[in-house]
Amino acid sequence: MPSQLRLTGHVLSVYESSDTLATSCQSLSELTEQPQSFKELKIATGKLHGAFYLPHVEWVELVMDWVHQAGD
């Protein structure tokens, strides 16, 4: 993990359970400089890394819910 990589602000991480390229960002959120808030969600579409190539309801609704809650 590159030492210059850091998370700041309010962070939402969504990852696909079958993805072999990208997984959880939890370890990044636990570094010395922590984000203001961190929420992580795992989806299971079976589409590997391609789950995010198109706007699928499985993740779009989660992101929209998070965005609307952040404004409260």
C-alpha positions as a printed Julia matrix, in Angstrom:
72×3 Matrix{Float64}:
   0.0     0.0     0.0
   1.55    3.33   -1.01
   2.29    5.51    2.01
   1.12    8.67    0.22
  -2.38    7.24   -0.24
  -4.81    8.6     2.34
  -8.53    9.05    2.86
  -9.95   12.36    4.07
 -13.42   13.84    4.47
 -16.51   11.64    4.35
 -15.76    8.38    2.56
 -18.07    5.74    1.14
 -16.48    2.53   -0.1
 -18.57    0.11   -2.15
 -16.97   -3.07   -3.41
 -18.11   -6.2    -5.2
 -17.64   -9.44   -3.27
 -16.56  -11.37   -6.39
 -14.05   -8.7    -7.52
 -10.49   -9.99   -7.71
  -8.93   -6.57   -8.48
 -10.4    -4.31   -5.79
 -11.53   -5.21   -2.3
 -12.17   -3.51    1.03
 -10.73   -0.08    1.85
 -11.11   -0.72    5.6
  -7.34   -0.82    6.19
  -6.94    2.61    4.56
  -9.55    4.07    6.89
  -7.56    2.92    9.92
  -4.31    4.71    9.08
  -2.97    7.51   11.28
  -4.85   10.24    9.4
  -8.41    8.98    9.46
 -11.33   10.3     7.4
 -14.1    12.3     9.1
 -16.42    9.37    8.48
 -16.06    6.02    6.77
 -18.76    3.63    5.62
 -18.14    0.5     3.61
 -20.68   -1.62    1.79
 -20.22   -4.92   -0.03
 -22.46   -5.85   -2.94
 -22.82   -9.24   -4.57
 -23.75   -9.09   -8.25
 -21.32  -11.76   -9.45
 -20.04   -9.31  -12.08
 -16.47   -9.11  -10.7
 -14.82   -5.73  -11.39
 -17.44   -5.07  -14.07
 -20.11   -4.43  -11.43
 -19.3    -0.72  -11.6
 -19.0    -0.32  -15.38
 -22.7     0.52  -15.62
 -25.09    2.06  -13.07
 -26.63   -1.04  -11.48
 -29.4    -0.67   -8.92
 -27.37   -2.78   -6.44
 -24.87    0.02   -5.89
 -26.58    3.15   -7.21
 -29.31    3.02   -4.55
 -26.7     2.53   -1.8
 -24.71    5.52   -3.02
 -27.8     7.72   -3.33
 -28.96    6.77    0.19
 -25.51    7.67    1.55
 -25.48   11.0    -0.3
 -28.91   11.97    1.04
 -27.98   10.95    4.61
 -24.81   13.06    4.45
 -26.95   16.14    3.91
 -28.95   15.56    7.12
